[in-house]
Amino acid sequence: MTINGPSRKASAAIAGHPLVRNAAALAVARGVTLVSGLVVSAWLGRKLGPADYGIIGFATAVVAYFGLIVAIGLETVGARDVARHEGRVRVMASHIASLRLALAVAAFCGLAIFVAVIDRPALVKLVIVITGLSLFSAALNLDFIFQGRARMGVIAGREIFVSLLAMGAVLLAIRSSADVVWAALILVAAPLLGSAMMAARCYALYRAPVPRFDGNLWRLLVVSALPIAAAGILVTIYRHTDMVLLGFLRPAADVGQYAAALKFFTTGLAPVMILLMAFTPSLARARGNAGDLARVTSTFSAATAAVMVPIAAVGLGFAQELVTFLFGAAYAPAASAARLLMVGALFAAGNICFGHPLMLWNLQRKVIMPLLAAALLNFGLNLALIPRFGPQGAAAAVLATEAAMALWLARLQIVNGGRIALAAIAGHIVVAAIAVVLARYLAPPLTGALALPPLLALLSGPTIFVILYASFVGPYWWRRLASA
């Protein structure tokens, strides 16, 4: 079987699912996920306090390294293959799920050994082990099947189910720092149930996954995924080194402060992931047609700027208000790190926009060197800055790394036939800069004139910004969507 072979013709099934419809389904799901995720983070941050909230963040970062053993890029290989060959859905779903379950067992055993030897408090070790159960939900996650077949509604349903289940359980069960173990259990159980629901749906549609073992196919899958796995390892190093080093080098309260700031970074990137999932079928099929490739990549970069630039502007201009609103006054020191991270998120969105298409075009080997350089740069900066500057040093390392990566990957995409909508990106940045300055100028007198209560006063500036930005950009993108 050829994993990376070209398809003879585009699937009619995918053609029947317009990009806009898939994007809308994912937008609804990610909207629910964003809101519920912010509620969960804010609730945990307030109820657990910075120190115990930091334990959750540290455990998640540690487990992410062992999660690389489970993923190893198989989801990208699977999505790419089933997007081109519908007849291989059953084979891909069964063998990838079986292989990843075997890898999850091995990864969990490795995690247990790691926990046994590290010098951390017993509570921290327990939370890490509980969080490690998420390795099995990752193994059973079959989003790549539905992504490859452009059935984003199924993915949207799972995301909504998981996010609402986790939010409801956290709001009901978590009351104080004594509940940190329960918090870890909830954050693991909800994705496990979601993955089980996805597996059941996949079986109903395709009679898969079922347990399968084929040494030759597994070897072929692993070989095809190795360049992607290498990229994933490097991404994880530079995305999680900050939290891990903070956990070992700084007090737990500093880890909690940084976890709160980092929530703005990860939440801000969620809309870009919606766009990526919606554009994946088009990006995968565009390779080989210069006109289509330039058109799709240009549209993707412009759309990424349209959603990410205002998010970064809000985070940069109103970090203090947003941190206080969500996490409370105890997390006020996180505002400076949040500002740096939101600028970093803008570059990180560029990395997604410029780098992921290269993997879809079987050019993942070209991504290895910039990722390796970024991982080394990030580790060195974190090691130098965290002991002295704590969360702010970690955030500065993220910003520098993401900026360097964005420039390198942008060049790679252009060299390989992609097109970046530089004029659109610059236009969005200019509009956002004007809007955020006006919003900061107009918010105080408006708040005073309307006698807004403190809670609403905190949100007045971001609200004004959104209105101003949408009034400039909205008509342009409405015409683009109508045309699409």
N, C-alpha and C positions, 0 to 999 in steps of 0.2 A: 504493500500500500504506500502511496506517495502522500506525505503529509502536506508538503508545500507546493504541490503541483497546481498549475493553472486550470481554471474551469473553462469548459468549452463555450458556455453561454451563461448569461446572468439568469438567476433563478426567477421564475415568474412569481413565486411566493414572496420574495423580497420586494420585487417591483410593485406588488400590491399594497405595500405598507409605506406610505409617503413619509419622508423625513419629518415633516412638520407634525404629523400625527404621533409619531414615536416621541418626538421632542416634547409634545404636549403631555403625553402620558408620564414621561419621566419627570417633567417639570412639576406636575401635581404631586408625584411621589416624593421628589426631593424637597418640595415645599413643605410637605408634612414632616419629612425627616429632619429638615432644618429646624423647624419650629420645635418639634419634640426633642431634638438633640440639644437645642439651646435650653429648653426647660429642664431636661435631665441634668445637664452640666451645671446650670445655675442652682438647681435644687441640691445636688450633691455638694457643690462648692460651699453653699451656705450651711448646710446641715452637718457636713463632715468637718469643715474647717480646712485651712490651707494644708496642714500637715497630713491629715488622713486622705484628703483629696489628692495630694501628691503621691501617696502610695498607689492609688489607682493608676495614675499616669505613669509612674515608674514601672509597674507591673505590665501595663500594656506595651510599653516600649521594649521591655525585655522579651516578651513573648513574640513581638514582631520579628525578631531575629530568627527564632525557631520556626516561625511561620513561613520563612523562605524555603524551608525544606519541603513544605506541603505544596506551595504554589509552583515554584521553579518554572514559571512561565507557561504552564500547561494550558491555562485558560485562554491565553492569546493564540496559541496554536490551535486549540479547539474552535474558538470563535472564527478564526480565519478559515479553517477547513470547512466547517458546516455552512459558512456564508457562501462558499463556492460549490459545495456538493451536498445537497439535502439528503441524499441516500446514505451518507455516513454519520448521520446524527446518532443513531442507535449505537454504533461502534464507538464513536468518540465519547458519548455520555457514559457508557458502561466502563470502558477501559480507563478513562481519565479519573472517574470517581473511584474505581477500585485501586488504581495506582496511588491516588492522593490519600485514600484511607490508610494504606500501608505506610506511606510516608508520615502520616499524622501520628501513627503509633510510635514510629521511630523518633519523631521530633519530641513527642511528649516524654518519652523515656530520657532523651537528652536533656530536656528541661528539668526533669526531676533530679538528675545528677547535678546539674548546675545549681539548683536551689540548695541541694545538700551541702555543697562546698563553699558557697558564698557566705561572707560574714555580714549578715543582715538580721534584724529582729525577727522573731518567730511570726509575728503578724504579717510582716512584709513577705516572708516566704510563703505563708499560707495563701495570701492574695495572689501571688505570682502563680502558684499551682492551680488555683481556681481559674484564673484568667487563661491559663494554658489549655483549658478545655475548649477554648475557642478554636483551637487547631482543627478540631473535628467538624465544627460548623463550616470552616473554610474548605475542608476536604469535600464536604457534601454539597457545597454551593455550585449550582449548575446555571448560573446567570449566563455563562459564556454560550450555552446552547441557544438560549432565547435571544441573546444579543446577536449572534451570528445569523439567526433566522429572522431578525428584525421584528421579534414579538416582544416589544418593550413593555407592553401592558402587563405581561406576566411578571416581569422584573419589578414593575411599579407596584403591583399588588403585594409582593413579598416585602418590599421596603416599607410600605405603609403599615403592614401587619407588624413587622418587627419593631418599628419605631413607636407605634402606639402602645404595643404590649410593654416595651421597656419603660416608656414614660409612665403608664398607669401603675406598674409595679413599683417603680421608684417613688412615686408620689405617695403611694399607700404604705410602703414598708420602711422607708428611710427617714429617721427622725433625729438622729444624733451621730456623733463620731463613733459610738459603740456599734453602729450598723454598717461599718465599712466592709465586713465580710459578706453581708447580705447584698450590699451594693455590687460587689464583684460577681456574686452568683447571678443576680438579675441581668447584668450586662453580658453574661455568657449564655444564659438560658434562652433569652429572646432570639438571638441569631441562630442558635441550634434549632429551635422550633421553626424558624423561618426557612432554614435550609432543608429541613425535613418536609415542609410544605412544598418547597420548590421541587424536590426530588419526586414527590408524589404526583405533582402536576406534569413533570416531564415523563414519568412512567405512563400516565394516562394518555398522553399524546403520542409518545414514541416507543412505548414498551421498554423504556430504559430510564435509569441505569439498573443493570443486573450485575451480580458479581462475575467478573471475567479476569482471566489471567492468560496473557500471551507474551512470553518473554521477548520475542522478536518485535512485536508492536510496541511494547513498553520501552524497549531500547530505542526504537525509532522515535517515539514520542519524546523521550528524554533528550536524545541527540538534537532533535528539532528545537527543543525548548532551551537548550543550554545557553545560547547567546542571550535569550530573554531572561533566563535565570541569573546570568551574570549581571545583567542590567538591573534586575530586581534586587540583587544583593547590594550592589553599589548604591541604589536609590535608598534602600533601607538604612544603610550605614549613615548616609548624610541626612536622612530624614529623622532618625531616631537617636543618633549619637548624642545630641544635645540633652535629651531627657535622661538617657542612661548615665551620662557623665554627671549631670546635676544630681541624680540619685546617689551617686557614690561620693561626690566631692562637696556637696552643699547640704544644708539642713533640709528636712522634709518640707518645711514651710516654703522654702524657696522653690522646691519642685512644684508645690501646689500653685504658687503664684505664676510660675511659667506655664503650667498646664492650663490655667485660666486664659492667659494670653494666647497660648497656642490654639485654643478653641476658636478664636477669631480667624486664625490662619486656615485651619481645616474647614471651618464652616464657609469661609469666603470662597474656597475653591470648589465647593459642591456644585454651583451652577455650571462651572467649566466641565465637570465630569458628566453632567447631563448632556451638554453639547457634544462631548467626545463620544458618548454611547450612541447618541442619535446619528452622528456623522460617520461612525465606524463602518457601516456597510458601504457608504458612498466612497469613503477614503480607500477602503480595501479594493474596490472594483475600479477605481480611477487609475491605478497603476498600469502603465502601458499606453495610455492615451494622454498625450501632452496637454491637449486643450482641457479635457476633463480634470486632469490633475491640478493645473493652474487655477481653474475656476473653483474647485472644491476647497483647496487649501486657502485660497484668498478669502472665500466666504467664511471658512472656519476661523481664520485669524481675525477677521473683522467682527464676527459674532462674539468671539472670546473677549475682544476689547470692549465691546458694547456692554457686557455684563460684569467684567472683572474690574475695569477702570473705576466705575462708581463705587463698587464695594471697597476697593483699596482706598479711595478718597474718603469715604465715610469713616473707615477704620483709622486713617491717619488724622483726620480732622477732629474726630469726636471719640477718641479712644477712652479718655477719662470718663466721659459720661456713660459710655456703653459698658465699661467694666463695672462701674458703680451700680448701674441699673441691673445688670445681670447677676453679679456675684456679691455685691455689697461693699461697704467701705473697707472691710478687712483686706480686700484685694486691690485697693487703690494703687499700691506700688507696681502692679502688673501693667499699668497703662503705658509706661515708657517702652516696655518690651512689646506690647501689643502694637504700638505705632510702627516699630521696626519690622515686625512680622507682617503687617498688612502691606507694606511696601514690598517685602519679600514675596508675599502671595501674588502680587502682580507679575513678578518675574517667574514665579512657579507656574502660573497659568500659561505663560509663554513656553515654558519647558514642556508642559502637557501638549500644547498646541503644535509645537515644532518637533517634539521628540517621538510621541506615540505613533504618528503616521509612518515614520521610518520603520517601525517594527511591523506595522501592517503591510509594508511593501517588501518584507523580507530583507531589510537593510539594518537589522538590529546590531550587527557587528560594528557598524559605523558609530553606534551610540556608546560603545564600551569605553573608548578613550576619554570622551568628555565626562562620562559618569565616574570613571576611575579618578580623574583629576579633581572632580567635585568632591568625591568622598574623602580624598586625602586632604584637600583644602579645608573641608568642613571639620574633619577630625582635628587637624592642627589648630584651627581657629578656636574651636570649642575648648580644647585642652589649654590653650593660652589665655582665653578670655573668661571662662567660667569661674576659675578659682578667685579671680579678682572682682569681676563684675556680676557674677551670678546670672540671673535670668536675662538681664540686659546684654551680657556678653554672648549668651547662647542665641539670642535673637539677632544680634549683629552678625554672628557667624552664618546664620540662615540666610540673611539678606545678601551677604557677600557671595555665598555659594550659589544661590539661585540666580543672581545677576550674571555671574560668570557662565553658568550653564546656559542661560537663555541666549546669550550672544553666540555661543558655540553651536547650539542646536539650530538656531535660526540660519546660520551659514550653511549647515549641513542640509537643511530642507531646501534652501534655494539652489544649492549645487545639484540636488537630485530632482529638480523639476518643479518644486513647490513654489508658491508665490505668497508673499506676505503683504497684507493690505496696510502698508506703512502710513498712507494718508489717512485712512480711517482710524488707525490706532492713535496717531498724533491728534486728530480732531477730537476724539473722545477724551484724551488727556487734557486738552485745552479747555473743553467744555466743563469737565469735572473740576478742574482747578478753579475756574471762575465761579462755578456753583458752590464749591465748598467755602470759598472766601466770602461770598455773599451770604451764605447760610450762617456762618459764624458772626457776621456783622449784624444780620437781621434777627437772630434768635433772641438775644437778651432783651431788646426793647419789646419784641412781640410777647415774650413770656411775661414781662412786667405789665404790659397793657392789658393782656387777657387774664392776668392773675392766675396763671396755671398752677395747679398743685405740683409739688416737687417731682413726683414720678413722671408726669407729662412734660414738665419743664426739661428734664434730662433728654427727652426724645424730640424736643422741638427743633433743634439744629439739624439732626439727621432727616427729619421729616421735610423741612424746608429744602434741604439739599435734593432729596428725591424728587420733589415737585419741580424744582428748577431744572435739574438734569433731564427729567423725562419730558419736560416741555420743549427742550432743545432737540433731543435725540429721538423721542417717540415718533414724530411724524416720518422721519427718514426710515426707521426700521419697520414702521407699519406698512409703508409702500413696498419695502423689500419682501415682507411676509406675504402681502397680498399678491405680489408678483409670483412668489414661489407657489 
